[in-house]
Amino acid sequence: MRNQVPKNLTLARASTILRVLKEDVSPRGLRLTEIAQRAGLEKSTTYRLLAALMEHDLVDQDPDSERYRLGIGLVELGMAVLRRLDVRQEALPILRDLVEHVQETVHLGVARGGHVVYLEKVECQRAFQMRSRVGERMPLHSTGLGKAILAFLSERELGVVLEAGLERRTPATITDPRDLREELQRIRLRGFSTDMEENEEGVRCVGAPVFDHNANVVAGISIAGPVFRFTEERMTDLAVHVVRGAQEISRRLGCTSSPYAVTRL
């Protein structure tokens, strides 16, 4: 009986071929010899694997040049994966890591109308406890998490929020539409938002937006805590962590490029 290649080895080799084709930036594709060399495989093995991948539309071959490219089947598979991604599920491990690192409470939320709805809350073990809860709704314009989302919504969606009026939650709440627009522009430029006791007196937070595979904002995360721990110097440090967390969640949702970068408060 002839020796057969173990299935797991076959899968690993096929995966290597797909990665080789993925890394090729030329629109023409690659020849069989080039693929075999880059994958570190024999030409005969590469040919067999390419033929199998072509059967499932994972690889295409130009009939004239005989060059190989990634196939449309990968697009279909990728879109199926993206449709099934759950932002809470993808975010939760990152939120837990954030809490462990910064020792402050972390939130995940999404925009619904003019409000942000908290999907997840991971609390730290320090004495000060946040009153927020999962499922609670808060205004977009007065929360760090909400402003992080609002800054990257469309002009039409922003207009709806402004037309509904900007509720004053505390003496520090931004209630003038022009002032809010200026604040959102600062958020877009520096990559993160702040809440300087604008939603709840005695509480500050730093937030960042989360994007999907189309680079559309779909959620936000924030780190929140008491004023006495959230000095401006520490908030600058926390901003780096919250943006990194948001970028990792965005990456898990298929976002390949971040439309923002942290600068300063």
Kinemage of the C-alpha trace (Angstrom):
@kinemage 1
@onewidth
@group {chain A} dominant
@subgroup {mainchain}
@vectorlist {calphas} color= white
{ca met a 1} P 0.000 0.000 0.000
{ca arg a 2} L 1.387 3.405 -0.988
{ca asn a 3} L 2.259 5.878 1.722
{ca gln a 4} L -0.198 8.715 1.929
{ca val a 5} L 0.505 12.269 3.034
{ca pro a 6} L -1.171 12.907 6.416
{ca lys a 7} L -4.236 15.099 6.088
{ca asn a 8} L -2.916 17.683 8.506
{ca leu a 9} L 0.300 17.979 6.479
{ca thr a 10} L -1.688 18.371 3.274
{ca leu a 11} L -3.738 21.116 4.870
{ca ala a 12} L -0.598 22.870 6.101
{ca arg a 13} L 0.938 22.769 2.626
{ca ala a 14} L -2.251 24.051 0.993
{ca ser a 15} L -2.371 26.856 3.552
{ca thr a 16} L 1.238 27.755 2.722
{ca ile a 17} L 0.365 27.999 -0.968
{ca leu a 18} L -2.569 30.295 -0.197
{ca arg a 19} L -0.321 32.518 1.895
{ca val a 20} L 2.233 32.678 -0.929
{ca leu a 21} L -0.483 33.813 -3.333
{ca lys a 22} L -1.802 36.280 -0.742
{ca glu a 23} L 1.623 37.889 -0.374
{ca asp a 24} L 2.026 38.310 -4.125
{ca val a 25} L 1.219 41.928 -4.982
{ca ser a 26} L 1.375 41.451 -8.741
{ca pro a 27} L -2.041 41.442 -10.475
{ca arg a 28} L -0.715 38.865 -12.942
{ca gly a 29} L -0.358 36.065 -10.417
{ca leu a 30} L 2.459 33.506 -10.037
{ca arg a 31} L 3.734 30.615 -12.140
{ca leu a 32} L 3.837 27.083 -10.765
{ca thr a 33} L 7.632 27.186 -10.367
{ca glu a 34} L 7.482 30.453 -8.439
{ca ile a 35} L 4.819 29.139 -6.077
{ca ala a 36} L 6.739 25.925 -5.438
{ca gln a 37} L 9.949 27.823 -4.680
{ca arg a 38} L 8.303 30.305 -2.320
{ca ala a 39} L 6.330 27.570 -0.552
{ca gly a 40} L 9.348 25.303 -0.274
{ca leu a 41} L 7.542 22.421 -1.975
{ca glu a 42} L 8.180 20.068 -4.879
{ca lys a 43} L 6.609 21.143 -8.149
{ca ser a 44} L 4.565 17.936 -8.400
{ca thr a 45} L 3.166 18.427 -4.878
{ca thr a 46} L 2.422 22.083 -5.578
{ca tyr a 47} L 0.642 21.201 -8.805
{ca arg a 48} L -1.596 18.628 -7.078
{ca leu a 49} L -2.497 21.016 -4.289
{ca leu a 50} L -3.226 23.843 -6.705
{ca ala a 51} L -5.516 21.559 -8.689
{ca ala a 52} L -7.415 20.666 -5.511
{ca leu a 53} L -7.716 24.302 -4.484
{ca met a 54} L -8.993 25.213 -7.959
{ca glu a 55} L -11.764 22.630 -7.662
{ca his a 56} L -13.170 24.629 -4.751
{ca asp a 57} L -12.609 28.063 -6.366
{ca leu a 58} L -9.977 28.923 -3.768
{ca val a 59} L -7.420 29.420 -6.543
{ca asp a 60} L -7.888 30.615 -10.131
{ca gln a 61} L -5.584 30.043 -13.118
{ca asp a 62} L -5.353 32.287 -16.127
{ca pro a 63} L -5.738 29.968 -19.171
{ca asp a 64} L -3.396 32.074 -21.310
{ca ser a 65} L -0.525 32.868 -18.938
{ca glu a 66} L -1.058 29.759 -16.754
{ca arg a 67} L -0.420 31.944 -13.721
{ca tyr a 68} L -2.266 31.339 -10.454
{ca arg a 69} L -4.152 33.811 -8.264
{ca leu a 70} L -6.391 33.604 -5.224
{ca gly a 71} L -9.915 32.569 -6.173
{ca ile a 72} L -13.363 34.045 -5.630
{ca gly a 73} L -14.203 31.232 -3.236
{ca leu a 74} L -11.981 32.862 -0.620
{ca val a 75} L -14.003 36.068 -0.866
{ca glu a 76} L -17.200 34.109 -0.256
{ca leu a 77} L -15.679 32.320 2.730
{ca gly a 78} L -14.277 35.552 4.115
{ca met a 79} L -17.617 37.329 3.881
{ca ala a 80} L -19.332 34.411 5.616
{ca val a 81} L -16.855 34.709 8.480
{ca leu a 82} L -17.321 38.474 8.727
{ca arg a 83} L -21.117 38.147 8.822
{ca arg a 84} L -20.821 35.829 11.797
{ca leu a 85} L -18.407 37.922 13.832
{ca asp a 86} L -19.876 39.067 17.132
{ca val a 87} L -18.352 42.293 18.420
{ca arg a 88} L -18.959 41.373 22.070
{ca gln a 89} L -17.442 37.929 21.662
{ca glu a 90} L -14.405 39.315 19.854
{ca ala a 91} L -13.971 42.159 22.323
{ca leu a 92} L -14.370 40.378 25.660
{ca pro a 93} L -10.860 38.840 25.925
{ca ile a 94} L -9.338 42.213 25.040
{ca leu a 95} L -11.497 44.027 27.582
{ca arg a 96} L -10.371 41.608 30.282
{ca asp a 97} L -6.727 42.129 29.351
{ca leu a 98} L -7.247 45.898 29.503
{ca val a 99} L -8.753 45.714 32.983
{ca glu a 100} L -5.925 43.522 34.210
{ca his a 101} L -3.362 45.957 32.825
{ca val a 102} L -4.838 49.325 33.804
{ca gln a 103} L -6.883 48.268 36.854
{ca glu a 104} L -9.869 50.382 35.902
{ca thr a 105} L -13.380 49.583 34.654
{ca val a 106} L -13.769 49.016 30.903
{ca his a 107} L -16.926 49.289 28.787
{ca leu a 108} L -17.990 48.165 25.308
{ca gly a 109} L -20.922 49.906 23.662
{ca val a 110} L -22.761 50.479 20.387
{ca ala a 111} L -24.757 53.421 19.042
{ca arg a 112} L -28.529 53.176 18.976
{ca gly a 113} L -30.184 56.386 17.881
{ca gly a 114} L -28.731 59.216 19.905
{ca his a 115} L -27.554 56.910 22.657
{ca val a 116} L -24.804 54.456 23.403
{ca val a 117} L -25.928 51.075 24.756
{ca tyr a 118} L -23.466 49.212 26.946
{ca leu a 119} L -22.940 45.673 25.645
{ca glu a 120} L -20.285 44.685 28.163
{ca lys a 121} L -18.695 45.946 31.353
{ca val a 122} L -15.603 44.475 32.995
{ca glu a 123} L -14.916 45.883 36.427
{ca cys a 124} L -11.601 46.146 38.222
{ca gln a 125} L -11.075 45.113 41.839
{ca arg a 126} L -10.329 48.592 43.142
{ca ala a 127} L -12.611 50.219 45.695
{ca phe a 128} L -14.363 52.690 43.375
{ca gln a 129} L -17.224 50.958 41.519
{ca met a 130} L -18.910 52.360 38.408
{ca arg a 131} L -22.706 52.657 38.492
{ca ser a 132} L -23.062 51.777 34.808
{ca arg a 133} L -24.586 48.437 33.842
{ca val a 134} L -24.928 46.262 30.737
{ca gly a 135} L -27.993 47.236 28.712
{ca glu a 136} L -28.025 50.800 30.031
{ca arg a 137} L -28.414 53.678 27.567
{ca met a 138} L -26.480 56.920 27.825
{ca pro a 139} L -26.295 59.937 25.479
{ca leu a 140} L -23.660 59.710 22.782
{ca his a 141} L -22.562 63.317 23.191
{ca ser a 142} L -21.829 63.223 26.940
{ca thr a 143} L -19.884 59.950 27.283
{ca gly a 144} L -16.332 59.197 26.213
{ca leu a 145} L -17.462 55.940 24.645
{ca gly a 146} L -20.329 57.653 22.850
{ca lys a 147} L -18.202 60.496 21.512
{ca ala a 148} L -15.638 57.995 20.202
{ca ile a 149} L -18.395 56.493 18.061
{ca leu a 150} L -20.089 59.786 17.210
{ca ala a 151} L -16.862 61.247 15.816
{ca phe a 152} L -16.799 58.628 13.052
{ca leu a 153} L -20.484 58.452 12.161
{ca ser a 154} L -21.757 59.963 8.922
{ca glu a 155} L -22.811 63.597 8.703
{ca arg a 156} L -26.411 62.467 8.382
{ca glu a 157} L -26.238 60.391 11.576
{ca leu a 158} L -24.524 63.232 13.428
{ca gly a 159} L -27.218 65.617 12.204
{ca val a 160} L -29.936 63.431 13.728
{ca val a 161} L -28.185 63.577 17.112
{ca leu a 162} L -27.780 67.358 16.945
{ca glu a 163} L -31.373 67.953 15.883
{ca ala a 164} L -32.635 65.914 18.848
{ca gly a 165} L -30.891 68.307 21.230
{ca leu a 166} L -27.902 67.839 23.522
{ca glu a 167} L -29.032 67.064 27.050
{ca arg a 168} L -27.025 68.661 29.845
{ca arg a 169} L -25.982 65.844 32.174
{ca thr a 170} L -23.522 67.829 34.286
{ca pro a 171} L -22.132 71.377 34.282
{ca ala a 172} L -19.323 70.091 32.025
{ca thr a 173} L -21.577 68.559 29.336
{ca ile a 174} L -21.096 69.961 25.824
{ca thr a 175} L -24.516 71.239 24.757
{ca asp a 176} L -23.634 73.641 21.931
{ca pro a 177} L -23.645 71.883 18.504
{ca arg a 178} L -20.695 73.967 17.271
{ca asp a 179} L -18.641 73.086 20.349
{ca leu a 180} L -19.510 69.419 19.923
{ca arg a 181} L -18.441 69.471 16.274
{ca glu a 182} L -15.103 70.964 17.308
{ca glu a 183} L -14.714 68.282 19.974
{ca leu a 184} L -15.454 65.514 17.462
{ca gln a 185} L -12.869 66.958 15.082
{ca arg a 186} L -10.271 66.799 17.859
{ca ile a 187} L -11.219 63.171 18.470
{ca arg a 188} L -10.760 62.326 14.791
{ca leu a 189} L -7.352 64.005 14.769
{ca arg a 190} L -5.939 62.423 17.916
{ca gly a 191} L -7.729 59.062 17.731
{ca phe a 192} L -9.441 58.917 21.099
{ca ser a 193} L -12.117 60.679 23.124
{ca thr a 194} L -12.330 61.921 26.703
{ca asp a 195} L -15.155 62.450 29.141
{ca met a 196} L -14.159 65.103 31.662
{ca glu a 197} L -17.078 64.638 34.072
{ca glu a 198} L -19.467 65.364 31.210
{ca asn a 199} L -21.852 62.499 31.928
{ca glu a 200} L -21.390 61.919 35.655
{ca glu a 201} L -19.722 64.200 38.158
{ca gly a 202} L -16.612 62.672 39.701
{ca val a 203} L -16.071 60.257 36.785
{ca arg a 204} L -13.741 60.598 33.804
{ca cys a 205} L -13.053 58.234 30.939
{ca val a 206} L -11.043 57.726 27.772
{ca gly a 207} L -12.625 56.056 24.727
{ca ala a 208} L -11.760 54.800 21.248
{ca pro a 209} L -13.811 53.642 18.230
{ca val a 210} L -14.062 50.101 16.870
{ca phe a 211} L -14.322 49.551 13.102
{ca asp a 212} L -15.533 46.628 10.977
{ca his a 213} L -14.075 45.151 7.777
{ca asn a 214} L -15.465 48.064 5.761
{ca ala a 215} L -13.824 50.591 8.115
{ca asn a 216} L -17.248 51.620 9.414
{ca val a 217} L -17.490 52.450 13.096
{ca val a 218} L -19.576 49.751 14.798
{ca ala a 219} L -18.768 50.143 18.490
{ca gly a 220} L -16.519 51.831 21.001
{ca ile a 221} L -14.660 50.961 24.164
{ca ser a 222} L -13.714 53.101 27.136
{ca ile a 223} L -11.725 53.060 30.344
{ca ala a 224} L -13.501 54.847 33.182
{ca gly a 225} L -12.724 55.784 36.753
{ca pro a 226} L -12.778 58.459 39.445
{ca val a 227} L -11.366 61.930 38.891
{ca phe a 228} L -8.715 61.528 41.596
{ca arg a 229} L -7.138 58.649 39.649
{ca phe a 230} L -7.737 60.100 36.178
{ca thr a 231} L -5.277 62.965 36.029
{ca glu a 232} L -4.547 64.390 32.579
{ca glu a 233} L -1.116 62.732 32.625
{ca arg a 234} L -2.601 59.322 33.396
{ca met a 235} L -5.389 59.781 30.852
{ca thr a 236} L -2.748 60.268 28.169
{ca asp a 237} L -1.256 56.926 29.152
{ca leu a 238} L -4.676 55.253 29.291
{ca ala a 239} L -5.480 56.626 25.829
{ca val a 240} L -2.635 54.574 24.364
{ca his a 241} L -4.044 51.411 25.942
{ca val a 242} L -7.659 52.015 24.962
{ca val a 243} L -6.705 52.751 21.349
{ca arg a 244} L -4.574 49.618 21.142
{ca gly a 245} L -7.477 47.597 22.514
{ca ala a 246} L -9.908 49.145 20.026
{ca gln a 247} L -7.493 48.513 17.163
{ca glu a 248} L -7.154 44.841 18.136
{ca ile a 249} L -10.936 44.407 18.285
{ca ser a 250} L -11.196 46.144 14.901
{ca arg a 251} L -8.568 43.776 13.510
{ca arg a 252} L -10.575 40.810 14.746
{ca leu a 253} L -13.603 42.223 12.954
{ca gly a 254} L -11.668 42.374 9.689
{ca cys a 255} L -10.492 45.993 9.687
{ca thr a 256} L -7.086 46.025 8.017
{ca ser a 257} L -6.235 49.705 8.406
{ca ser a 258} L -6.840 52.061 11.310
{ca pro a 259} L -8.223 55.474 10.359
{ca tyr a 260} L -6.724 57.046 13.481
{ca ala a 261} L -3.596 57.161 15.623
{ca val a 262} L -3.022 58.375 19.167
{ca thr a 263} L -1.344 61.726 19.578
{ca arg a 264} L -2.020 63.646 22.800
{ca leu a 265} L -4.779 65.060 24.998
